[in-house]
């Protein structure tokens, strides 16, 4: 089987980022972004998606975490797109519901080749520790735009902002795992009547 993995570097005046992903891994994870809560959420993606994921990032954190978080999303999106290759044989669609105590979130996605993003999440506070919750939207928007996927994220209930965030990232990892899984019945086929994704 062809390795479904990629390493992508993105360097700007604001950030220097390198991401490596293996879609057929077992959840190995390393991350050095300088943003601890971002690292915590990236580990949820790796563990629950069973992806091997390595992230190295240096950003202008003396200003704030915005550029680092957004650019990590962009770079993961680019690596994901490269690792998927021609998408032959993938399931294409993925979904997951994940609870954590009182919180419950749903993530649904389509490896459509078309960026589309809906984010229906209301956090109960502005920050989780030092992390600005507005940056979750920026992370996923960057990922969606560069991976070329359609992504719907809905928080269905929750009071604790940390719990809400964890359910979102765990559900994203599990939905992505489902979508990129190879369908043994259609390994040489694109899951589309258009003949392209």
Biotite code that builds the C-alpha atoms (Angstrom):
import biotite.structure as struc

atoms = struc.array([
    struc.Atom([0.000, 0.000, 0.000], chain_id="A", res_id=1, res_name="UNK", atom_name="CA", element="C"),
    struc.Atom([1.238, 3.487, -0.859], chain_id="A", res_id=2, res_name="UNK", atom_name="CA", element="C"),
    struc.Atom([2.122, 5.462, 2.250], chain_id="A", res_id=3, res_name="UNK", atom_name="CA", element="C"),
    struc.Atom([-0.487, 8.098, 2.957], chain_id="A", res_id=4, res_name="UNK", atom_name="CA", element="C"),
    struc.Atom([1.776, 10.569, 4.662], chain_id="A", res_id=5, res_name="UNK", atom_name="CA", element="C"),
    struc.Atom([3.152, 14.043, 4.079], chain_id="A", res_id=6, res_name="UNK", atom_name="CA", element="C"),
    struc.Atom([5.466, 16.639, 5.555], chain_id="A", res_id=7, res_name="UNK", atom_name="CA", element="C"),
    struc.Atom([4.767, 20.280, 4.815], chain_id="A", res_id=8, res_name="UNK", atom_name="CA", element="C"),
    struc.Atom([6.681, 23.396, 5.857], chain_id="A", res_id=9, res_name="UNK", atom_name="CA", element="C"),
    struc.Atom([5.134, 26.868, 5.882], chain_id="A", res_id=10, res_name="UNK", atom_name="CA", element="C"),
    struc.Atom([7.347, 29.886, 6.524], chain_id="A", res_id=11, res_name="UNK", atom_name="CA", element="C"),
    struc.Atom([6.139, 33.468, 6.737], chain_id="A", res_id=12, res_name="UNK", atom_name="CA", element="C"),
    struc.Atom([7.296, 36.603, 8.517], chain_id="A", res_id=13, res_name="UNK", atom_name="CA", element="C"),
    struc.Atom([4.873, 35.670, 11.313], chain_id="A", res_id=14, res_name="UNK", atom_name="CA", element="C"),
    struc.Atom([5.371, 31.911, 11.706], chain_id="A", res_id=15, res_name="UNK", atom_name="CA", element="C"),
    struc.Atom([7.628, 29.006, 10.810], chain_id="A", res_id=16, res_name="UNK", atom_name="CA", element="C"),
    struc.Atom([5.736, 25.731, 10.882], chain_id="A", res_id=17, res_name="UNK", atom_name="CA", element="C"),
    struc.Atom([6.406, 22.132, 9.916], chain_id="A", res_id=18, res_name="UNK", atom_name="CA", element="C"),
    struc.Atom([3.730, 19.426, 10.055], chain_id="A", res_id=19, res_name="UNK", atom_name="CA", element="C"),
    struc.Atom([4.115, 15.713, 9.389], chain_id="A", res_id=20, res_name="UNK", atom_name="CA", element="C"),
    struc.Atom([1.081, 13.445, 9.212], chain_id="A", res_id=21, res_name="UNK", atom_name="CA", element="C"),
    struc.Atom([0.598, 9.734, 8.578], chain_id="A", res_id=22, res_name="UNK", atom_name="CA", element="C"),
    struc.Atom([-3.050, 8.859, 7.987], chain_id="A", res_id=23, res_name="UNK", atom_name="CA", element="C"),
    struc.Atom([-2.376, 5.166, 8.625], chain_id="A", res_id=24, res_name="UNK", atom_name="CA", element="C"),
    struc.Atom([-0.528, 5.602, 11.904], chain_id="A", res_id=25, res_name="UNK", atom_name="CA", element="C"),
    struc.Atom([-1.438, 4.614, 15.438], chain_id="A", res_id=26, res_name="UNK", atom_name="CA", element="C"),
    struc.Atom([-1.789, 7.955, 17.212], chain_id="A", res_id=27, res_name="UNK", atom_name="CA", element="C"),
    struc.Atom([1.828, 8.879, 17.860], chain_id="A", res_id=28, res_name="UNK", atom_name="CA", element="C"),
    struc.Atom([2.031, 12.582, 18.643], chain_id="A", res_id=29, res_name="UNK", atom_name="CA", element="C"),
    struc.Atom([4.632, 15.300, 19.138], chain_id="A", res_id=30, res_name="UNK", atom_name="CA", element="C"),
    struc.Atom([3.959, 19.010, 19.201], chain_id="A", res_id=31, res_name="UNK", atom_name="CA", element="C"),
    struc.Atom([5.935, 22.138, 20.021], chain_id="A", res_id=32, res_name="UNK", atom_name="CA", element="C"),
    struc.Atom([3.833, 25.172, 19.175], chain_id="A", res_id=33, res_name="UNK", atom_name="CA", element="C"),
    struc.Atom([4.429, 27.367, 22.206], chain_id="A", res_id=34, res_name="UNK", atom_name="CA", element="C"),
    struc.Atom([0.649, 27.341, 22.795], chain_id="A", res_id=35, res_name="UNK", atom_name="CA", element="C"),
    struc.Atom([-0.025, 24.618, 25.383], chain_id="A", res_id=36, res_name="UNK", atom_name="CA", element="C"),
    struc.Atom([-3.791, 24.386, 24.918], chain_id="A", res_id=37, res_name="UNK", atom_name="CA", element="C"),
    struc.Atom([-3.347, 24.103, 21.143], chain_id="A", res_id=38, res_name="UNK", atom_name="CA", element="C"),
    struc.Atom([-0.923, 21.222, 21.713], chain_id="A", res_id=39, res_name="UNK", atom_name="CA", element="C"),
    struc.Atom([-3.518, 19.586, 23.969], chain_id="A", res_id=40, res_name="UNK", atom_name="CA", element="C"),
    struc.Atom([-6.180, 19.834, 21.248], chain_id="A", res_id=41, res_name="UNK", atom_name="CA", element="C"),
    struc.Atom([-3.827, 18.581, 18.521], chain_id="A", res_id=42, res_name="UNK", atom_name="CA", element="C"),
    struc.Atom([-3.160, 15.509, 20.646], chain_id="A", res_id=43, res_name="UNK", atom_name="CA", element="C"),
    struc.Atom([-6.909, 14.817, 20.679], chain_id="A", res_id=44, res_name="UNK", atom_name="CA", element="C"),
    struc.Atom([-6.915, 14.795, 16.853], chain_id="A", res_id=45, res_name="UNK", atom_name="CA", element="C"),
    struc.Atom([-3.961, 12.397, 16.707], chain_id="A", res_id=46, res_name="UNK", atom_name="CA", element="C"),
    struc.Atom([-5.145, 10.005, 19.412], chain_id="A", res_id=47, res_name="UNK", atom_name="CA", element="C"),
    struc.Atom([-8.767, 9.794, 18.355], chain_id="A", res_id=48, res_name="UNK", atom_name="CA", element="C"),
    struc.Atom([-7.986, 9.810, 14.641], chain_id="A", res_id=49, res_name="UNK", atom_name="CA", element="C"),
    struc.Atom([-5.115, 7.301, 15.013], chain_id="A", res_id=50, res_name="UNK", atom_name="CA", element="C"),
    struc.Atom([-2.934, 9.617, 12.956], chain_id="A", res_id=51, res_name="UNK", atom_name="CA", element="C"),
    struc.Atom([0.765, 10.027, 13.574], chain_id="A", res_id=52, res_name="UNK", atom_name="CA", element="C"),
    struc.Atom([1.135, 13.784, 13.888], chain_id="A", res_id=53, res_name="UNK", atom_name="CA", element="C"),
    struc.Atom([4.203, 15.911, 14.478], chain_id="A", res_id=54, res_name="UNK", atom_name="CA", element="C"),
    struc.Atom([4.025, 19.700, 14.694], chain_id="A", res_id=55, res_name="UNK", atom_name="CA", element="C"),
    struc.Atom([6.868, 22.181, 15.115], chain_id="A", res_id=56, res_name="UNK", atom_name="CA", element="C"),
    struc.Atom([5.878, 25.827, 15.213], chain_id="A", res_id=57, res_name="UNK", atom_name="CA", element="C"),
    struc.Atom([7.511, 29.128, 16.058], chain_id="A", res_id=58, res_name="UNK", atom_name="CA", element="C"),
    struc.Atom([5.314, 32.173, 15.890], chain_id="A", res_id=59, res_name="UNK", atom_name="CA", element="C"),
    struc.Atom([4.991, 35.766, 17.011], chain_id="A", res_id=60, res_name="UNK", atom_name="CA", element="C"),
    struc.Atom([3.587, 34.823, 20.396], chain_id="A", res_id=61, res_name="UNK", atom_name="CA", element="C"),
    struc.Atom([4.832, 38.120, 21.848], chain_id="A", res_id=62, res_name="UNK", atom_name="CA", element="C"),
    struc.Atom([1.866, 39.631, 19.957], chain_id="A", res_id=63, res_name="UNK", atom_name="CA", element="C"),
    struc.Atom([-0.655, 36.844, 20.564], chain_id="A", res_id=64, res_name="UNK", atom_name="CA", element="C"),
    struc.Atom([-1.403, 33.276, 19.492], chain_id="A", res_id=65, res_name="UNK", atom_name="CA", element="C"),
    struc.Atom([-3.583, 34.163, 16.489], chain_id="A", res_id=66, res_name="UNK", atom_name="CA", element="C"),
    struc.Atom([-1.031, 33.703, 13.702], chain_id="A", res_id=67, res_name="UNK", atom_name="CA", element="C"),
    struc.Atom([0.395, 30.521, 15.212], chain_id="A", res_id=68, res_name="UNK", atom_name="CA", element="C"),
    struc.Atom([-2.990, 28.844, 15.683], chain_id="A", res_id=69, res_name="UNK", atom_name="CA", element="C"),
    struc.Atom([-4.298, 29.846, 12.247], chain_id="A", res_id=70, res_name="UNK", atom_name="CA", element="C"),
    struc.Atom([-1.107, 28.851, 10.457], chain_id="A", res_id=71, res_name="UNK", atom_name="CA", element="C"),
    struc.Atom([-0.956, 25.480, 12.209], chain_id="A", res_id=72, res_name="UNK", atom_name="CA", element="C"),
    struc.Atom([-4.475, 24.878, 10.857], chain_id="A", res_id=73, res_name="UNK", atom_name="CA", element="C"),
    struc.Atom([-3.397, 25.935, 7.375], chain_id="A", res_id=74, res_name="UNK", atom_name="CA", element="C"),
    struc.Atom([-0.331, 23.682, 7.430], chain_id="A", res_id=75, res_name="UNK", atom_name="CA", element="C"),
    struc.Atom([-2.251, 20.661, 8.741], chain_id="A", res_id=76, res_name="UNK", atom_name="CA", element="C"),
    struc.Atom([-4.753, 21.257, 5.934], chain_id="A", res_id=77, res_name="UNK", atom_name="CA", element="C"),
    struc.Atom([-1.977, 21.306, 3.342], chain_id="A", res_id=78, res_name="UNK", atom_name="CA", element="C"),
    struc.Atom([-0.411, 18.128, 4.762], chain_id="A", res_id=79, res_name="UNK", atom_name="CA", element="C"),
    struc.Atom([-3.784, 16.397, 4.869], chain_id="A", res_id=80, res_name="UNK", atom_name="CA", element="C"),
    struc.Atom([-4.498, 17.240, 1.241], chain_id="A", res_id=81, res_name="UNK", atom_name="CA", element="C"),
    struc.Atom([-1.084, 15.978, 0.154], chain_id="A", res_id=82, res_name="UNK", atom_name="CA", element="C"),
    struc.Atom([-1.355, 12.768, 2.201], chain_id="A", res_id=83, res_name="UNK", atom_name="CA", element="C"),
    struc.Atom([-4.774, 11.970, 0.699], chain_id="A", res_id=84, res_name="UNK", atom_name="CA", element="C"),
    struc.Atom([-3.352, 12.019, -2.825], chain_id="A", res_id=85, res_name="UNK", atom_name="CA", element="C"),
    struc.Atom([-5.970, 11.206, -5.468], chain_id="A", res_id=86, res_name="UNK", atom_name="CA", element="C"),
    struc.Atom([-8.467, 10.055, -2.765], chain_id="A", res_id=87, res_name="UNK", atom_name="CA", element="C"),
    struc.Atom([-9.176, 6.779, -4.535], chain_id="A", res_id=88, res_name="UNK", atom_name="CA", element="C"),
    struc.Atom([-10.753, 4.256, -2.208], chain_id="A", res_id=89, res_name="UNK", atom_name="CA", element="C"),
    struc.Atom([-11.518, 6.605, 0.687], chain_id="A", res_id=90, res_name="UNK", atom_name="CA", element="C"),
    struc.Atom([-14.854, 6.458, 2.464], chain_id="A", res_id=91, res_name="UNK", atom_name="CA", element="C"),
    struc.Atom([-15.059, 10.249, 1.870], chain_id="A", res_id=92, res_name="UNK", atom_name="CA", element="C"),
    struc.Atom([-17.679, 11.090, 4.511], chain_id="A", res_id=93, res_name="UNK", atom_name="CA", element="C"),
    struc.Atom([-17.141, 11.034, 8.248], chain_id="A", res_id=94, res_name="UNK", atom_name="CA", element="C"),
    struc.Atom([-19.126, 11.912, 11.319], chain_id="A", res_id=95, res_name="UNK", atom_name="CA", element="C"),
    struc.Atom([-18.820, 11.617, 15.072], chain_id="A", res_id=96, res_name="UNK", atom_name="CA", element="C"),
    struc.Atom([-20.685, 12.538, 18.222], chain_id="A", res_id=97, res_name="UNK", atom_name="CA", element="C"),
    struc.Atom([-18.489, 12.887, 21.308], chain_id="A", res_id=98, res_name="UNK", atom_name="CA", element="C"),
    struc.Atom([-19.621, 13.574, 24.873], chain_id="A", res_id=99, res_name="UNK", atom_name="CA", element="C"),
    struc.Atom([-17.531, 14.750, 27.804], chain_id="A", res_id=100, res_name="UNK", atom_name="CA", element="C"),
    struc.Atom([-19.532, 15.001, 31.001], chain_id="A", res_id=101, res_name="UNK", atom_name="CA", element="C"),
    struc.Atom([-22.212, 17.644, 30.277], chain_id="A", res_id=102, res_name="UNK", atom_name="CA", element="C"),
    struc.Atom([-20.827, 18.612, 26.842], chain_id="A", res_id=103, res_name="UNK", atom_name="CA", element="C"),
    struc.Atom([-21.763, 16.999, 23.533], chain_id="A", res_id=104, res_name="UNK", atom_name="CA", element="C"),
    struc.Atom([-20.510, 17.924, 20.060], chain_id="A", res_id=105, res_name="UNK", atom_name="CA", element="C"),
    struc.Atom([-21.101, 16.645, 16.540], chain_id="A", res_id=106, res_name="UNK", atom_name="CA", element="C"),
    struc.Atom([-18.661, 16.858, 13.640], chain_id="A", res_id=107, res_name="UNK", atom_name="CA", element="C"),
    struc.Atom([-19.607, 15.907, 10.071], chain_id="A", res_id=108, res_name="UNK", atom_name="CA", element="C"),
    struc.Atom([-17.264, 16.161, 7.084], chain_id="A", res_id=109, res_name="UNK", atom_name="CA", element="C"),
    struc.Atom([-16.910, 15.492, 3.379], chain_id="A", res_id=110, res_name="UNK", atom_name="CA", element="C"),
    struc.Atom([-13.561, 15.184, 1.599], chain_id="A", res_id=111, res_name="UNK", atom_name="CA", element="C"),
    struc.Atom([-15.270, 17.018, -1.217], chain_id="A", res_id=112, res_name="UNK", atom_name="CA", element="C"),
    struc.Atom([-12.400, 19.025, -2.665], chain_id="A", res_id=113, res_name="UNK", atom_name="CA", element="C"),
    struc.Atom([-14.494, 22.124, -1.920], chain_id="A", res_id=114, res_name="UNK", atom_name="CA", element="C"),
    struc.Atom([-13.827, 24.232, 1.168], chain_id="A", res_id=115, res_name="UNK", atom_name="CA", element="C"),
    struc.Atom([-16.968, 24.790, 3.208], chain_id="A", res_id=116, res_name="UNK", atom_name="CA", element="C"),
    struc.Atom([-17.181, 25.497, 6.919], chain_id="A", res_id=117, res_name="UNK", atom_name="CA", element="C"),
    struc.Atom([-20.065, 25.827, 9.371], chain_id="A", res_id=118, res_name="UNK", atom_name="CA", element="C"),
    struc.Atom([-19.248, 26.398, 13.043], chain_id="A", res_id=119, res_name="UNK", atom_name="CA", element="C"),
    struc.Atom([-22.184, 26.513, 15.436], chain_id="A", res_id=120, res_name="UNK", atom_name="CA", element="C"),
    struc.Atom([-20.436, 26.751, 18.792], chain_id="A", res_id=121, res_name="UNK", atom_name="CA", element="C"),
    struc.Atom([-21.063, 29.194, 21.622], chain_id="A", res_id=122, res_name="UNK", atom_name="CA", element="C"),
    struc.Atom([-18.448, 29.138, 24.339], chain_id="A", res_id=123, res_name="UNK", atom_name="CA", element="C"),
    struc.Atom([-19.407, 30.035, 27.880], chain_id="A", res_id=124, res_name="UNK", atom_name="CA", element="C"),
    struc.Atom([-16.312, 32.176, 28.388], chain_id="A", res_id=125, res_name="UNK", atom_name="CA", element="C"),
    struc.Atom([-13.804, 34.063, 26.257], chain_id="A", res_id=126, res_name="UNK", atom_name="CA", element="C"),
    struc.Atom([-10.684, 32.204, 27.315], chain_id="A", res_id=127, res_name="UNK", atom_name="CA", element="C"),
    struc.Atom([-9.656, 28.746, 28.421], chain_id="A", res_id=128, res_name="UNK", atom_name="CA", element="C"),
    struc.Atom([-6.681, 29.578, 30.587], chain_id="A", res_id=129, res_name="UNK", atom_name="CA", element="C"),
    struc.Atom([-4.746, 31.950, 28.330], chain_id="A", res_id=130, res_name="UNK", atom_name="CA", element="C"),
    struc.Atom([-6.244, 30.564, 25.108], chain_id="A", res_id=131, res_name="UNK", atom_name="CA", element="C"),
    struc.Atom([-8.677, 32.818, 23.225], chain_id="A", res_id=132, res_name="UNK", atom_name="CA", element="C"),
    struc.Atom([-11.629, 30.637, 22.152], chain_id="A", res_id=133, res_name="UNK", atom_name="CA", element="C"),
    struc.Atom([-12.116, 32.750, 18.975], chain_id="A", res_id=134, res_name="UNK", atom_name="CA", element="C"),
    struc.Atom([-8.992, 31.032, 17.637], chain_id="A", res_id=135, res_name="UNK", atom_name="CA", element="C"),
    struc.Atom([-10.742, 27.672, 17.307], chain_id="A", res_id=136, res_name="UNK", atom_name="CA", element="C"),
    struc.Atom([-12.729, 29.094, 14.382], chain_id="A", res_id=137, res_name="UNK", atom_name="CA", element="C"),
    struc.Atom([-9.544, 30.439, 12.777], chain_id="A", res_id=138, res_name="UNK", atom_name="CA", element="C"),
    struc.Atom([-7.805, 27.077, 13.146], chain_id="A", res_id=139, res_name="UNK", atom_name="CA", element="C"),
    struc.Atom([-10.573, 25.121, 11.454], chain_id="A", res_id=140, res_name="UNK", atom_name="CA", element="C"),
    struc.Atom([-11.162, 27.738, 8.744], chain_id="A", res_id=141, res_name="UNK", atom_name="CA", element="C"),
    struc.Atom([-7.492, 27.592, 7.785], chain_id="A", res_id=142, res_name="UNK", atom_name="CA", element="C"),
    struc.Atom([-7.533, 23.785, 7.766], chain_id="A", res_id=143, res_name="UNK", atom_name="CA", element="C"),
    struc.Atom([-10.724, 23.596, 5.681], chain_id="A", res_id=144, res_name="UNK", atom_name="CA", element="C"),
    struc.Atom([-9.511, 26.114, 3.097], chain_id="A", res_id=145, res_name="UNK", atom_name="CA", element="C"),
    struc.Atom([-6.256, 24.289, 2.482], chain_id="A", res_id=146, res_name="UNK", atom_name="CA", element="C"),
    struc.Atom([-7.436, 20.682, 2.790], chain_id="A", res_id=147, res_name="UNK", atom_name="CA", element="C"),
    struc.Atom([-10.431, 21.314, 0.517], chain_id="A", res_id=148, res_name="UNK", atom_name="CA", element="C"),
    struc.Atom([-13.011, 19.720, 2.787], chain_id="A", res_id=149, res_name="UNK", atom_name="CA", element="C"),
    struc.Atom([-16.553, 20.520, 3.850], chain_id="A", res_id=150, res_name="UNK", atom_name="CA", element="C"),
    struc.Atom([-16.805, 20.615, 7.635], chain_id="A", res_id=151, res_name="UNK", atom_name="CA", element="C"),
    struc.Atom([-19.749, 21.119, 9.973], chain_id="A", res_id=152, res_name="UNK", atom_name="CA", element="C"),
    struc.Atom([-19.054, 21.508, 13.689], chain_id="A", res_id=153, res_name="UNK", atom_name="CA", element="C"),
    struc.Atom([-21.963, 21.789, 16.124], chain_id="A", res_id=154, res_name="UNK", atom_name="CA", element="C"),
    struc.Atom([-21.816, 21.926, 19.889], chain_id="A", res_id=155, res_name="UNK", atom_name="CA", element="C"),
    struc.Atom([-25.141, 20.478, 20.974], chain_id="A", res_id=156, res_name="UNK", atom_name="CA", element="C"),
    struc.Atom([-24.815, 21.167, 24.694], chain_id="A", res_id=157, res_name="UNK", atom_name="CA", element="C"),
    struc.Atom([-22.268, 22.114, 27.291], chain_id="A", res_id=158, res_name="UNK", atom_name="CA", element="C"),
    struc.Atom([-21.397, 24.530, 30.085], chain_id="A", res_id=159, res_name="UNK", atom_name="CA", element="C"),
    struc.Atom([-17.672, 24.027, 30.635], chain_id="A", res_id=160, res_name="UNK", atom_name="CA", element="C"),
    struc.Atom([-15.658, 25.661, 27.831], chain_id="A", res_id=161, res_name="UNK", atom_name="CA", element="C"),
    struc.Atom([-12.784, 23.184, 28.205], chain_id="A", res_id=162, res_name="UNK", atom_name="CA", element="C"),
    struc.Atom([-15.191, 20.270, 27.858], chain_id="A", res_id=163, res_name="UNK", atom_name="CA", element="C"),
    struc.Atom([-16.818, 21.857, 24.802], chain_id="A", res_id=164, res_name="UNK", atom_name="CA", element="C"),
    struc.Atom([-13.428, 22.318, 23.117], chain_id="A", res_id=165, res_name="UNK", atom_name="CA", element="C"),
    struc.Atom([-12.344, 18.748, 23.861], chain_id="A", res_id=166, res_name="UNK", atom_name="CA", element="C"),
    struc.Atom([-15.520, 17.256, 22.445], chain_id="A", res_id=167, res_name="UNK", atom_name="CA", element="C"),
    struc.Atom([-15.036, 19.252, 19.242], chain_id="A", res_id=168, res_name="UNK", atom_name="CA", element="C"),
    struc.Atom([-11.454, 18.132, 18.669], chain_id="A", res_id=169, res_name="UNK", atom_name="CA", element="C"),
    struc.Atom([-12.078, 14.513, 19.659], chain_id="A", res_id=170, res_name="UNK", atom_name="CA", element="C"),
    struc.Atom([-15.075, 14.378, 17.326], chain_id="A", res_id=171, res_name="UNK", atom_name="CA", element="C"),
    struc.Atom([-13.056, 15.998, 14.545], chain_id="A", res_id=172, res_name="UNK", atom_name="CA", element="C"),
    struc.Atom([-10.325, 13.364, 14.911], chain_id="A", res_id=173, res_name="UNK", atom_name="CA", element="C"),
    struc.Atom([-12.844, 10.517, 14.830], chain_id="A", res_id=174, res_name="UNK", atom_name="CA", element="C"),
    struc.Atom([-14.809, 11.938, 11.891], chain_id="A", res_id=175, res_name="UNK", atom_name="CA", element="C"),
    struc.Atom([-11.610, 12.470, 9.910], chain_id="A", res_id=176, res_name="UNK", atom_name="CA", element="C"),
    struc.Atom([-10.487, 8.929, 10.734], chain_id="A", res_id=177, res_name="UNK", atom_name="CA", element="C"),
    struc.Atom([-13.759, 7.623, 9.281], chain_id="A", res_id=178, res_name="UNK", atom_name="CA", element="C"),
    struc.Atom([-13.555, 9.793, 6.159], chain_id="A", res_id=179, res_name="UNK", atom_name="CA", element="C"),
    struc.Atom([-9.973, 8.854, 5.236], chain_id="A", res_id=180, res_name="UNK", atom_name="CA", element="C"),
    struc.Atom([-10.437, 5.129, 5.889], chain_id="A", res_id=181, res_name="UNK", atom_name="CA", element="C"),
    struc.Atom([-9.960, 3.002, 2.792], chain_id="A", res_id=182, res_name="UNK", atom_name="CA", element="C"),
    struc.Atom([-13.072, 1.163, 1.631], chain_id="A", res_id=183, res_name="UNK", atom_name="CA", element="C"),
    struc.Atom([-11.992, -2.392, 0.795], chain_id="A", res_id=184, res_name="UNK", atom_name="CA", element="C"),
    struc.Atom([-14.898, -2.720, -1.649], chain_id="A", res_id=185, res_name="UNK", atom_name="CA", element="C"),
    struc.Atom([-13.856, 0.283, -3.736], chain_id="A", res_id=186, res_name="UNK", atom_name="CA", element="C"),
    struc.Atom([-10.096, 0.691, -3.483], chain_id="A", res_id=187, res_name="UNK", atom_name="CA", element="C"),
    struc.Atom([-9.624, 1.816, -7.088], chain_id="A", res_id=188, res_name="UNK", atom_name="CA", element="C"),
    struc.Atom([-12.678, 4.043, -7.238], chain_id="A", res_id=189, res_name="UNK", atom_name="CA", element="C"),
    struc.Atom([-13.320, 7.654, -6.403], chain_id="A", res_id=190, res_name="UNK", atom_name="CA", element="C"),
    struc.Atom([-16.413, 7.982, -4.209], chain_id="A", res_id=191, res_name="UNK", atom_name="CA", element="C"),
    struc.Atom([-18.035, 10.451, -6.581], chain_id="A", res_id=192, res_name="UNK", atom_name="CA", element="C"),
    struc.Atom([-20.245, 10.289, -9.677], chain_id="A", res_id=193, res_name="UNK", atom_name="CA", element="C"),
    struc.Atom([-18.289, 13.271, -11.052], chain_id="A", res_id=194, res_name="UNK", atom_name="CA", element="C"),
    struc.Atom([-15.093, 11.270, -11.381], chain_id="A", res_id=195, res_name="UNK", atom_name="CA", element="C"),
    struc.Atom([-13.191, 13.884, -9.379], chain_id="A", res_id=196, res_name="UNK", atom_name="CA", element="C"),
    struc.Atom([-12.866, 15.084, -5.788], chain_id="A", res_id=197, res_name="UNK", atom_name="CA", element="C"),
])
